[in-house]
Amino acid sequence: MQELEDFLFQIGNFGFPLVLAIYLLLRFEKKLEKLSNAISNLENTINNKKK
């Protein structure tokens, strides 16, 4: 019984923060990709205006 309690304690202490960190990293990655695309589009627009 003690082993199960220890296991659940470890999941509570490490599992939740790990899942939360992965979730936030995935969201952050999507936002970085959108930002990168916006910068690329801006660069293309500026280059087209110079021609």
A tleap script that builds the chain and sets N, CA, C and O, in Angstrom:
source leaprc.protein.ff14SB
mol = sequence {
  NMET GLN GLU LEU GLU ASP PHE LEU PHE GLN
  ILE GLY ASN PHE GLY PHE PRO LEU VAL LEU
  ALA ILE TYR LEU LEU LEU ARG PHE GLU LYS
  LYS LEU GLU LYS LEU SER ASN ALA ILE SER
  ASN LEU GLU ASN THR ILE ASN ASN LYS LYS
  CLYS
}
set mol.1.N position { 0.825 -1.192 0.000 }
set mol.1.CA position { 0.000 0.000 0.000 }
set mol.1.C position { 0.872 1.260 0.000 }
set mol.1.O position { 0.549 2.254 -0.651 }
set mol.2.N position { 1.962 1.199 0.730 }
set mol.2.CA position { 2.869 2.351 0.811 }
set mol.2.C position { 3.507 2.626 -0.546 }
set mol.2.O position { 3.723 3.781 -0.912 }
set mol.3.N position { 3.809 1.559 -1.294 }
set mol.3.CA position { 4.418 1.733 -2.609 }
set mol.3.C position { 3.469 2.460 -3.560 }
set mol.3.O position { 3.900 3.307 -4.343 }
set mol.4.N position { 2.195 2.133 -3.495 }
set mol.4.CA position { 1.202 2.790 -4.336 }
set mol.4.C position { 1.091 4.261 -3.964 }
set mol.4.O position { 1.008 5.118 -4.844 }
set mol.5.N position { 1.089 4.559 -2.685 }
set mol.5.CA position { 1.020 5.947 -2.236 }
set mol.5.C position { 2.250 6.728 -2.689 }
set mol.5.O position { 2.135 7.880 -3.105 }
set mol.6.N position { 3.417 6.110 -2.611 }
set mol.6.CA position { 4.649 6.756 -3.064 }
set mol.6.C position { 4.600 7.016 -4.568 }
set mol.6.O position { 5.007 8.075 -5.045 }
set mol.7.N position { 4.093 6.028 -5.302 }
set mol.7.CA position { 3.981 6.168 -6.749 }
set mol.7.C position { 3.038 7.315 -7.110 }
set mol.7.O position { 3.366 8.137 -7.965 }
set mol.8.N position { 1.888 7.377 -6.476 }
set mol.8.CA position { 0.928 8.456 -6.735 }
set mol.8.C position { 1.500 9.813 -6.334 }
set mol.8.O position { 1.248 10.819 -6.997 }
set mol.9.N position { 2.261 9.835 -5.258 }
set mol.9.CA position { 2.916 11.065 -4.815 }
set mol.9.C position { 3.919 11.548 -5.863 }
set mol.9.O position { 3.996 12.742 -6.154 }
set mol.10.N position { 4.683 10.615 -6.425 }
set mol.10.CA position { 5.666 10.975 -7.448 }
set mol.10.C position { 4.983 11.486 -8.720 }
set mol.10.O position { 5.459 12.433 -9.346 }
set mol.11.N position { 3.886 10.867 -9.093 }
set mol.11.CA position { 3.133 11.329 -10.266 }
set mol.11.C position { 2.604 12.734 -10.015 }
set mol.11.O position { 2.654 13.588 -10.900 }
set mol.12.N position { 2.102 12.971 -8.822 }
set mol.12.CA position { 1.585 14.294 -8.489 }
set mol.12.C position { 2.668 15.352 -8.496 }
set mol.12.O position { 2.431 16.481 -8.926 }
set mol.13.N position { 3.842 15.006 -8.029 }
set mol.13.CA position { 4.922 15.986 -7.954 }
set mol.13.C position { 5.634 16.216 -9.277 }
set mol.13.O position { 6.089 17.329 -9.543 }
set mol.14.N position { 5.741 15.192 -10.109 }
set mol.14.CA position { 6.509 15.313 -11.340 }
set mol.14.C position { 5.667 15.186 -12.599 }
set mol.14.O position { 5.988 15.805 -13.614 }
set mol.15.N position { 4.621 14.418 -12.559 }
set mol.15.CA position { 3.805 14.184 -13.751 }
set mol.15.C position { 3.051 15.419 -14.199 }
set mol.15.O position { 3.091 15.786 -15.373 }
set mol.16.N position { 2.362 16.063 -13.264 }
set mol.16.CA position { 1.582 17.237 -13.633 }
set mol.16.C position { 2.460 18.369 -14.165 }
set mol.16.O position { 2.148 18.916 -15.223 }
set mol.17.N position { 3.543 18.745 -13.480 }
set mol.17.CA position { 4.392 19.807 -14.049 }
set mol.17.C position { 4.986 19.434 -15.403 }
set mol.17.O position { 5.159 20.300 -16.260 }
set mol.18.N position { 5.297 18.172 -15.602 }
set mol.18.CA position { 5.842 17.729 -16.874 }
set mol.18.C position { 4.807 17.878 -17.981 }
set mol.18.O position { 5.127 18.382 -19.058 }
set mol.19.N position { 3.595 17.455 -17.740 }
set mol.19.CA position { 2.522 17.583 -18.727 }
set mol.19.C position { 2.246 19.054 -19.007 }
set mol.19.O position { 2.057 19.441 -20.160 }
set mol.20.N position { 2.223 19.858 -17.982 }
set mol.20.CA position { 1.988 21.289 -18.157 }
set mol.20.C position { 3.099 21.937 -18.984 }
set mol.20.O position { 2.817 22.750 -19.864 }
set mol.21.N position { 4.342 21.591 -18.717 }
set mol.21.CA position { 5.468 22.147 -19.463 }
set mol.21.C position { 5.399 21.751 -20.936 }
set mol.21.O position { 5.649 22.579 -21.812 }
set mol.22.N position { 5.065 20.507 -21.211 }
set mol.22.CA position { 4.956 20.047 -22.602 }
set mol.22.C position { 3.834 20.789 -23.315 }
set mol.22.O position { 3.997 21.218 -24.457 }
set mol.23.N position { 2.707 20.942 -22.650 }
set mol.23.CA position { 1.564 21.662 -23.234 }
set mol.23.C position { 1.948 23.105 -23.566 }
set mol.23.O position { 1.651 23.595 -24.655 }
set mol.24.N position { 2.604 23.777 -22.633 }
set mol.24.CA position { 2.990 25.166 -22.864 }
set mol.24.C position { 4.041 25.286 -23.966 }
set mol.24.O position { 4.000 26.232 -24.752 }
set mol.25.N position { 4.972 24.351 -24.033 }
set mol.25.CA position { 5.974 24.376 -25.093 }
set mol.25.C position { 5.336 24.194 -26.471 }
set mol.25.O position { 5.743 24.840 -27.436 }
set mol.26.N position { 4.350 23.324 -26.559 }
set mol.26.CA position { 3.674 23.111 -27.837 }
set mol.26.C position { 2.915 24.364 -28.273 }
set mol.26.O position { 2.927 24.723 -29.450 }
set mol.27.N position { 2.263 25.021 -27.328 }
set mol.27.CA position { 1.550 26.263 -27.647 }
set mol.27.C position { 2.541 27.340 -28.069 }
set mol.27.O position { 2.290 28.079 -29.021 }
set mol.28.N position { 3.657 27.430 -27.368 }
set mol.28.CA position { 4.669 28.431 -27.670 }
set mol.28.C position { 5.266 28.188 -29.050 }
set mol.28.O position { 5.552 29.133 -29.785 }
set mol.29.N position { 5.451 26.915 -29.399 }
set mol.29.CA position { 6.004 26.575 -30.711 }
set mol.29.C position { 5.078 27.051 -31.827 }
set mol.29.O position { 5.547 27.574 -32.838 }
set mol.30.N position { 3.781 26.877 -31.656 }
set mol.30.CA position { 2.820 27.318 -32.672 }
set mol.30.C position { 2.871 28.830 -32.836 }
set mol.30.O position { 2.816 29.340 -33.955 }
set mol.31.N position { 2.976 29.540 -31.731 }
set mol.31.CA position { 3.029 31.000 -31.801 }
set mol.31.C position { 4.325 31.459 -32.466 }
set mol.31.O position { 4.318 32.434 -33.218 }
set mol.32.N position { 5.429 30.774 -32.202 }
set mol.32.CA position { 6.694 31.124 -32.850 }
set mol.32.C position { 6.619 30.888 -34.352 }
set mol.32.O position { 7.162 31.665 -35.136 }
set mol.33.N position { 5.949 29.822 -34.748 }
set mol.33.CA position { 5.808 29.528 -36.172 }
set mol.33.C position { 4.984 30.613 -36.860 }
set mol.33.O position { 5.326 31.045 -37.961 }
set mol.34.N position { 3.903 31.056 -36.221 }
set mol.34.CA position { 3.090 32.128 -36.795 }
set mol.34.C position { 3.894 33.421 -36.883 }
set mol.34.O position { 3.804 34.139 -37.878 }
set mol.35.N position { 4.667 33.718 -35.866 }
set mol.35.CA position { 5.497 34.919 -35.871 }
set mol.35.C position { 6.545 34.855 -36.969 }
set mol.35.O position { 6.792 35.846 -37.655 }
set mol.36.N position { 7.154 33.704 -37.136 }
set mol.36.CA position { 8.153 33.520 -38.188 }
set mol.36.C position { 7.529 33.731 -39.568 }
set mol.36.O position { 8.133 34.369 -40.430 }
set mol.37.N position { 6.336 33.203 -39.777 }
set mol.37.CA position { 5.647 33.390 -41.059 }
set mol.37.C position { 5.312 34.858 -41.291 }
set mol.37.O position { 5.439 35.352 -42.411 }
set mol.38.N position { 4.892 35.550 -40.256 }
set mol.38.CA position { 4.562 36.968 -40.384 }
set mol.38.C position { 5.804 37.781 -40.738 }
set mol.38.O position { 5.732 38.685 -41.571 }
set mol.39.N position { 6.925 37.475 -40.125 }
set mol.39.CA position { 8.174 38.178 -40.433 }
set mol.39.C position { 8.602 37.900 -41.866 }
set mol.39.O position { 9.058 38.803 -42.566 }
set mol.40.N position { 8.459 36.671 -42.297 }
set mol.40.CA position { 8.812 36.312 -43.679 }
set mol.40.C position { 7.923 37.062 -44.672 }
set mol.40.O position { 8.405 37.575 -45.682 }
set mol.41.N position { 6.628 37.122 -44.378 }
set mol.41.CA position { 5.710 37.857 -45.258 }
set mol.41.C position { 6.058 39.341 -45.292 }
set mol.41.O position { 5.994 39.970 -46.348 }
set mol.42.N position { 6.418 39.893 -44.164 }
set mol.42.CA position { 6.809 41.299 -44.102 }
set mol.42.C position { 8.074 41.550 -44.924 }
set mol.42.O position { 8.176 42.542 -45.645 }
set mol.43.N position { 9.021 40.641 -44.802 }
set mol.43.CA position { 10.255 40.760 -45.581 }
set mol.43.C position { 9.957 40.724 -47.079 }
set mol.43.O position { 10.508 41.516 -47.843 }
set mol.44.N position { 9.092 39.810 -47.495 }
set mol.44.CA position { 8.720 39.719 -48.910 }
set mol.44.C position { 8.017 40.993 -49.383 }
set mol.44.O position { 8.272 41.467 -50.490 }
set mol.45.N position { 7.151 41.537 -48.565 }
set mol.45.CA position { 6.427 42.765 -48.910 }
set mol.45.C position { 7.394 43.926 -49.071 }
set mol.45.O position { 7.284 44.707 -50.015 }
set mol.46.N position { 8.344 44.039 -48.145 }
set mol.46.CA position { 9.330 45.119 -48.217 }
set mol.46.C position { 10.190 44.964 -49.468 }
set mol.46.O position { 10.462 45.947 -50.158 }
set mol.47.N position { 10.617 43.745 -49.762 }
set mol.47.CA position { 11.439 43.517 -50.948 }
set mol.47.C position { 10.670 43.821 -52.231 }
set mol.47.O position { 11.251 44.343 -53.182 }
set mol.48.N position { 9.379 43.506 -52.278 }
set mol.48.CA position { 8.573 43.793 -53.458 }
set mol.48.C position { 8.355 45.288 -53.631 }
set mol.48.O position { 8.270 45.761 -54.764 }
set mol.49.N position { 8.264 46.034 -52.564 }
set mol.49.CA position { 8.058 47.491 -52.648 }
set mol.49.C position { 9.325 48.186 -53.175 }
set mol.49.O position { 9.240 49.223 -53.833 }
set mol.50.N position { 10.502 47.604 -52.880 }
set mol.50.CA position { 11.752 48.209 -53.321 }
set mol.50.C position { 11.953 48.070 -54.816 }
set mol.50.O position { 12.675 48.868 -55.414 }
set mol.51.N position { 11.334 47.077 -55.435 }
set mol.51.CA position { 11.547 46.813 -56.867 }
set mol.51.C position { 10.785 47.773 -57.732 }
set mol.51.O position { 10.854 47.688 -58.958 }
savepdb mol mol.pdb
quit
